[in-house]
Amino acid sequence: MKEQWVVYRSECCDREFAVKQPSGDELEEPGCPECGGTNCELIGEAEVKIKGIAPIRRDKR
């Protein structure tokens, strides 16, 4: 399974943050989670490949 993430930088507080992009949809420019500003610059995109998740067994028998 692959997920598409988009990285932005807030021009108000200079904080960088990532937003998961829904497949096939154009992502509206998000607001900064730190300052709430909507003037954000697109820095780049990243594709993350997720492999299966298995439970971790911590007890030793």
Backbone hydrogen bonds, N-H to C=O, Kabsch-Sander energy under -0.5 kcal/mol:
donor,donor_aa,acceptor,acceptor_aa,energy
3,E,48,V,-2.8
4,Q,21,Q,-0.6
5,W,3,E,-0.5
5,W,46,A,-3.2
6,V,19,V,-2.7
7,V,44,G,-3.2
8,Y,17,F,-3.1
9,R,41,E,-2.3
10,S,15,R,-2.8
11,E,39,N,-2.4
14,D,10,S,-1.4
17,F,8,Y,-2.4
19,V,6,V,-2.6
21,Q,4,Q,-3.2
25,D,22,P,-1.6
32,C,37,G,-2.8
36,G,32,C,-1.6
40,C,38,T,-1.3
41,E,9,R,-3.1
43,I,7,V,-3.0
44,G,7,V,-1.4
46,A,5,W,-2.9
48,V,3,E,-2.9
48,V,46,A,-0.5
49,K,47,E,-0.5
50,I,1,M,-3.4
50,I,48,V,-0.6
51,K,49,K,-0.6
54,A,52,G,-0.5
57,R,55,P,-0.5
58,R,56,I,-0.7
61,R,59,D,-0.6
